[in-house]
């Protein structure tokens, strides 16, 4: 894709880019990042040789807390396993359709094995901070991989539904204790017959705070976004809706968590005491 920065800004915010932002129009990295869209329709064509490895190299180039590198990633290409993971992820068909599915793992197990080989304790791994560290490390790594895949002309979409059944997913992927599948990632060539669009985001002023948190203008900014997000919905042939109302319904009751309200219990069973 060779979209201009001005066009990408317009698509992302539904407004013209400020003059100062256009000073970076020739920055290919910024354009690639702003061109991100979630792809849910894929060709069956496999990834080019080396694409997975270069994406993992990009992932391993992300920042990692204290160089602990507390994450792993499992590449799933077997169609039958992808189909089972699709079922566990809420019957998301693109999990089975994409030629590559990556399960991103918050992985404290490697550090525990390291401690065992050194005949010492690993008490710090029992604490919530250690789990948070692993989730942050894995998330930073995954986003670097997404940027790399997209630069190669591939499409991606994250799959949070991989957390719907944590214990069943752990069994399917043969995860050891202290390893947790945070989210999945579909990867493949986008189907040109079903192109994905850039989804508008909240106005920058709703998320960018200067010197301290300030929600004074939040209500008007969200009202503005409701209109822009609704226009996108209708352009995509989807039902008209106010983003704010949809989000409120999503968080109103535990049913909106799709079974994940027992996550703490599942994490304990998978080796994370979260002290």
C-alpha positions, 0 to 999 in steps of 0.5 A, spaced: 500 500 500 502 506 498 497 511 501 500 518 503 500 520 510 495 525 509 490 520 507 492 515 512 491 521 518 484 522 514 482 515 515 484 514 522 481 520 525 476 523 520 479 529 519 485 533 516 492 532 518 495 538 522 501 541 518 506 539 523 504 532 522 505 532 515 512 534 515 513 527 516 510 525 510 516 521 507 517 517 513 515 510 511 515 507 518 510 512 520 506 510 514 506 503 515 504 503 522 498 508 521 496 503 515 494 498 520 488 494 519 485 488 522 484 483 516 479 477 517 479 474 510 485 471 507 488 467 501 490 460 502 497 462 500 503 460 505 507 465 508 514 466 504 520 463 506 523 466 512 517 471 513 516 468 520 523 468 522 524 475 520 518 477 524 520 473 530 527 477 530 523 483 530 519 481 536 526 479 539 528 486 538 523 489 542 524 492 549 524 487 555 524 488 562 531 487 565 532 483 559 528 477 562 525 476 555 519 472 559 515 471 553 515 465 547 511 464 541 508 458 538 507 458 531 501 453 529 500 451 521 497 445 522 490 446 519 487 441 524 490 444 530 488 451 527 481 449 527 481 446 534 484 453 536 478 457 532 473 453 536 476 455 543 477 462 541 469 463 540 468 460 533 472 465 529 473 462 522 479 466 520 483 463 526 482 456 521 483 460 515 489 464 516 495 459 514 499 461 520 496 462 527 501 465 532 500 464 540 503 469 544 505 466 551 507 470 557 512 465 559 515 465 566 517 457 565 523 458 562 526 463 568 523 457 573 527 452 569 533 456 569 533 457 577 532 449 577 538 448 573 542 453 578 539 449 584 536 456 587 529 458 588 524 463 584 520 466 589 519 472 585 515 469 579 509 468 584 508 475 584 503 479 580 509 483 578 512 478 574 506 476 571 505 483 569 512 483 566 511 477 562 504 480 559 508 487 557 514 483 554 509 479 550 505 484 548 511 489 546 514 483 542 507 481 538 506 488 536 513 489 533 512 482 529 505 485 526 509 491 524 514 486 520 509 482 517 505 488 515 511 491 512 512 484 508 505 485 505 501 480 510 495 482 514 494 480 521 489 480 526 489 479 534 485 474 537 483 475 544 478 470 544 484 465 545 483 467 553 476 464 553 478 457 555 485 458 558 486 451 560 484 447 554 488 452 550 494 450 555 493 443 554 492 444 546 499 447 546 502 443 551 504 449 555 508 448 562 506 451 568 507 458 569 506 459 561 499 462 559 497 464 552 495 471 552 492 472 545 493 469 538 495 472 531 492 470 525 497 472 519 497 471 511 496 474 505 489 479 505 484 476 500 483 482 495 476 480 494 474 482 502 479 488 503 479 491 510 478 498 512 482 503 517 478 503 523 477 510 526 480 511 533 478 516 538 481 523 537 488 524 540 485 529 545 482 524 548 488 520 549 494 524 549 494 528 556 500 533 557 503 534 564 497 531 567 491 527 566 485 531 564 478 529 562 475 536 562 473 535 554 472 528 554 464 528 553 465 532 547 470 528 544 467 522 545 460 525 542 465 527 536 468 520 535 461 517 536 459 520 529 465 518 526 465 511 528 458 510 526 459 513 519 465 508 519 460 502 521 455 504 515 460 505 510 462 497 512 455 495 511 454 494 519 448 496 523 448 504 525 451 504 533 454 509 538 461 507 540 460 509 547 453 505 548 456 499 545 462 500 550 457 501 556 454 495 554 460 491 553 462 493 560 456 493 564 455 485 566 460 480 567 457 476 561 461 481 557 467 478 559 465 471 555 467 466 561 473 470 562 471 472 569 474 466 572 481 468 569 484 469 576 482 462 578 485 459 571 491 463 572 492 460 579 491 453 576 496 454 570 502 456 575 501 463 577 499 465 584 499 472 583 501 474 590 
